[in-house]
Amino acid sequence: MSIAEYENYQEKKSHGALTFPYTTYPCSIPLDFSRVPLHWHDEMELVYIKKGQGIITVDFITYEMSAGDILVILPGQLHSIEQKKGHSMEYENIIFQLDMLFPRQEDLCVNKYFLPLLQRQIQIPVYLTPEWEDYEKAAACLDQADELCSQKAAAYQLSVKAQLFQFFYILFSRSVPVQTGDGPVKSRSLDKAKLIFKYIESHYAENLTIKEMAEVCGFSQSHFMKFFKTCFGTSFVSYLREYRLTAAARLLLSSSSPVLTVAQETGFDNLSYFNRSFKAMYGTTPRLYREGKQP
């Protein structure tokens, strides 16, 4: 699995059937991909570490993950996954639409628990380690849901929902009100980071400059560069190049357009530079990548 494929199914496709939007993806870093860049989506995501160690950031908070750890990522939270130096990590991405648990009519559980959670009025435990007192009960819910989805016995969807409700019951039983503190400052930073991400997503094929991005954010150029480095963990130029290469890799696999056309459609004016950059990132040329001859 490549990073292009990861982004394609993680961010652009429905997770599971439309009537039962719950899916588990087994992933490995660096075997499948070296890292998952900063991104966000509207689904719930549970990252369940099976083997090894790795690093996950969520809304600017860094977690060093180990086997057994579970990280709860709420809809709309910015997050990334990367390799911890000298280690590999195998994990499950459990992705689902939270509203699959919501009834159509007014509901006490939604109003009292889920909506305050989504509105960031309450917080639940999100970093679940084997040392946490309720860990075994919480992990058992996910293990059972995984087994149910594997076997797909009659009416298994009912039991999967039951496991999710039990999982959230455990978390909500430990919920606390959100402390205001530096919340507004952090919230503004998150909003700016999302604005940057969405602008790049819409305009990456154009001649984006630091000056233009700074104006979009209402920052000076120097402040924008510092802010971007802090949020995204790399420079704007490096991130944009990698984003364009990821888009190019996706196009190479999904279209029959000539390599030159793919390069131009993803923001590369110089074919030689595109080929060099692509090989540096993917270890092979665009043509061989399209033919499936990947290292």
C-alpha positions in Angstrom: 0.0 0.0 0.0 1.3 3.4 -0.9 0.6 6.8 0.7 -1.4 7.7 -2.4 -3.6 4.6 -1.9 -3.8 5.4 1.8 -5.0 8.9 1.2 -7.4 7.7 -1.5 -9.3 5.3 0.7 -8.9 7.1 4.0 -10.0 10.5 2.8 -11.9 10.2 -0.4 -14.1 7.2 -0.2 -17.0 6.0 2.0 -15.9 3.8 4.8 -17.9 0.6 4.7 -21.4 0.3 3.2 -23.4 3.5 3.1 -25.9 1.8 5.5 -23.2 0.5 7.8 -20.2 2.9 7.5 -17.7 1.0 9.7 -14.4 -0.4 8.3 -11.0 -1.5 9.7 -7.8 -1.0 7.7 -4.6 -2.9 8.7 -1.6 -0.7 8.2 2.1 -0.7 8.7 4.8 1.9 8.9 7.3 2.0 7.2 6.3 -1.2 5.3 3.2 0.2 3.7 4.3 3.9 3.7 6.9 6.0 5.5 4.4 8.3 7.2 0.8 9.7 6.9 1.0 13.5 6.6 -1.2 15.9 8.6 -4.8 15.6 7.5 -8.4 15.5 8.9 -11.7 14.1 8.0 -15.3 13.9 9.2 -15.2 10.3 10.5 -14.2 8.9 13.8 -10.9 7.2 13.8 -9.5 4.8 16.3 -5.8 3.8 15.9 -5.2 0.5 17.6 -1.4 -0.4 17.8 -0.8 -4.2 17.3 3.0 -4.3 17.1 6.0 -2.0 17.5 6.2 1.7 18.2 5.3 4.9 16.3 4.4 8.6 16.7 1.0 10.1 16.2 0.1 13.8 16.6 -3.5 15.0 17.2 -4.3 18.7 17.3 -0.6 19.5 18.0 -0.3 16.9 20.8 2.3 14.2 20.2 1.8 10.6 21.4 4.5 8.0 21.4 2.5 4.9 20.7 3.4 1.3 21.6 1.8 -2.1 21.1 -1.6 -2.3 22.7 -2.2 1.5 22.8 -5.4 2.9 21.4 -5.8 6.5 20.3 -9.2 8.1 19.8 -9.4 10.7 17.1 -12.5 12.8 16.9 -14.1 14.1 13.7 -12.3 17.2 12.4 -9.1 16.7 14.4 -5.9 17.3 12.6 -3.6 14.2 12.9 -0.6 12.6 11.4 1.3 9.3 11.8 5.0 8.7 11.4 7.8 6.2 12.0 9.7 6.3 15.3 13.4 6.2 14.5 14.6 2.6 14.6 11.1 1.1 15.0 8.3 -0.2 12.8 4.6 -0.1 13.8 1.6 -2.3 12.7 -1.8 -0.9 13.6 -5.5 -1.0 12.8 -7.3 2.1 11.6 -10.9 1.7 12.6 -12.9 4.3 10.7 -16.6 4.9 11.1 -19.3 7.6 10.8 -20.3 8.5 14.4 -23.8 9.2 13.4 -24.3 5.5 12.6 -25.0 5.4 16.4 -27.6 8.2 16.3 -31.3 7.6 16.0 -33.4 9.7 13.6 -35.5 11.2 16.4 -34.5 13.3 19.4 -32.3 11.2 21.7 -31.0 11.7 25.2 -27.8 9.9 24.6 -26.9 12.0 21.6 -27.8 15.3 23.3 -26.2 14.5 26.7 -23.0 12.8 25.5 -22.2 12.8 21.8 -23.1 16.4 20.9 -21.2 17.9 23.8 -18.2 15.7 22.8 -18.3 16.9 19.2 -18.8 20.5 20.3 -15.7 20.1 22.5 -17.7 20.9 25.7 -16.5 17.7 27.4 -13.5 15.5 26.9 -13.1 11.8 27.2 -10.0 9.7 27.6 -8.3 9.5 24.2 -5.0 7.8 24.9 -5.7 4.4 26.2 -2.7 2.4 27.3 -2.6 -1.1 28.9 -1.9 0.6 32.2 -5.2 2.5 32.2 -7.7 0.9 34.7 -10.5 0.4 32.1 -8.2 -0.6 29.3 -9.1 -4.3 29.1 -12.8 -3.6 28.9 -12.3 -0.9 26.2 -9.9 -3.0 24.1 -12.2 -6.0 24.4 -15.0 -4.0 22.7 -12.7 -3.3 19.7 -11.4 -6.9 19.6 -14.9 -8.2 19.6 -16.0 -5.8 16.9 -13.1 -6.9 14.8 -14.0 -10.5 15.2 -17.6 -9.9 14.3 -16.6 -8.0 11.1 -14.3 -10.8 10.1 -16.9 -13.6 10.5 -19.9 -11.6 9.3 -22.4 -13.9 11.0 -26.1 -13.2 10.8 -27.0 -9.8 12.3 -23.4 -9.1 13.2 -23.9 -5.4 12.6 -26.2 -5.2 15.7 -23.4 -6.6 17.9 -20.8 -4.3 16.3 -23.0 -1.3 17.3 -23.4 -2.8 20.7 -19.6 -3.0 21.1 -19.2 0.6 20.0 -21.9 1.8 22.5 -20.1 -0.2 25.2 -16.8 1.4 24.2 -18.2 4.9 24.4 -19.9 4.1 27.7 -16.5 3.3 29.2 -15.1 6.6 27.8 -18.0 8.8 28.7 -18.0 7.3 32.3 -14.6 9.0 32.6 -15.5 12.3 30.8 -14.8 15.7 32.3 -15.7 19.2 31.3 -13.3 20.9 28.9 -11.1 23.5 30.7 -11.1 26.8 28.9 -7.5 27.9 29.7 -5.6 28.4 26.5 -8.4 26.8 24.5 -9.3 29.9 22.3 -5.6 30.3 21.2 -5.3 26.6 20.4 -8.6 26.7 18.6 -7.6 29.6 16.4 -4.3 27.8 15.5 -6.3 24.7 14.6 -8.6 26.7 12.4 -5.7 28.4 10.6 -4.1 25.0 10.1 -7.3 23.6 8.6 -7.6 26.7 6.4 -4.1 26.1 5.1 -4.8 22.5 4.4 -8.0 23.1 2.6 -6.4 25.9 0.5 -3.5 23.6 -0.5 -6.0 20.9 -1.3 -7.9 23.2 -3.7 -4.9 25.1 -5.2 -1.9 22.7 -5.1 -1.7 22.5 -8.9 -1.3 26.3 -9.2 1.8 28.4 -8.6 1.3 28.6 -4.9 3.8 31.0 -3.1 4.6 31.7 0.5 3.4 35.3 -0.1 0.0 34.0 -1.3 -0.4 31.6 1.6 0.6 34.2 4.1 -2.1 36.5 2.7 -4.7 33.8 2.9 -3.9 33.4 6.7 -3.5 37.1 7.4 0.1 36.5 8.5 3.4 38.0 7.5 5.5 35.7 5.4 8.0 35.1 8.2 5.2 34.3 10.7 3.5 32.0 8.1 6.7 30.0 7.6 7.2 29.6 11.3 3.5 28.7 11.9 3.6 26.2 9.1 6.7 24.5 10.4 5.3 24.2 13.9 1.9 22.8 12.7 3.0 20.6 9.8 6.4 19.5 11.0 8.1 20.5 7.7 8.5 23.6 5.5 5.7 24.8 3.2 7.9 24.1 0.1 8.6 20.6 1.2 5.0 19.8 2.2 3.6 21.2 -1.1 6.1 19.2 -3.2 5.1 16.0 -1.3 1.4 16.8 -1.6 1.8 17.3 -5.4 3.8 14.1 -5.7 1.1 12.2 -3.7 -1.5 13.6 -6.1 0.7 12.6 -9.1 1.1 9.1 -7.8 -2.7 8.8 -7.5 -3.2 10.0 -11.0 -0.6 7.6 -12.4 -2.6 4.7 -11.0 -6.0 6.0 -11.8 -5.6 7.5 -15.3 -3.8 6.8 -18.6 -2.7 10.4 -19.1 1.0 10.8 -20.2 3.5 11.3 -17.5 4.1 14.9 -18.8 0.3 15.6 -18.5 0.3 14.2 -14.9 3.2 16.4 -14.0 1.6 19.5 -15.3 -1.8 18.7 -13.7 -0.2 18.4 -10.3 1.8 21.6 -10.4 5.2 20.6 -12.0 6.3 22.7 -14.9 9.6 20.9 -15.4 9.4 17.2 -16.3 13.0 16.5 -15.3 12.5 18.0 -11.9 9.2 16.0 -11.5 10.9 12.7 -12.4 13.8 13.3 -10.0 11.5 14.4 -7.2 9.1 11.4 -7.8 12.0 8.9 -7.7 13.4 10.4 -4.5 10.0 10.0 -2.8 8.9 6.7 -4.3 12.1 5.0 -5.2 11.2 4.5 -8.8 10.3 6.4 -11.9 6.7 7.6 -12.6 6.5 5.1 -15.6 7.6 2.1 -13.5 5.4 3.2 -10.7 2.4 3.1 -13.0 3.4 -0.4 -14.2 3.5 -1.6 -10.6 7.2 -2.0 -10.6 7.7 -0.4 -7.2 10.5 -1.2 -4.8 
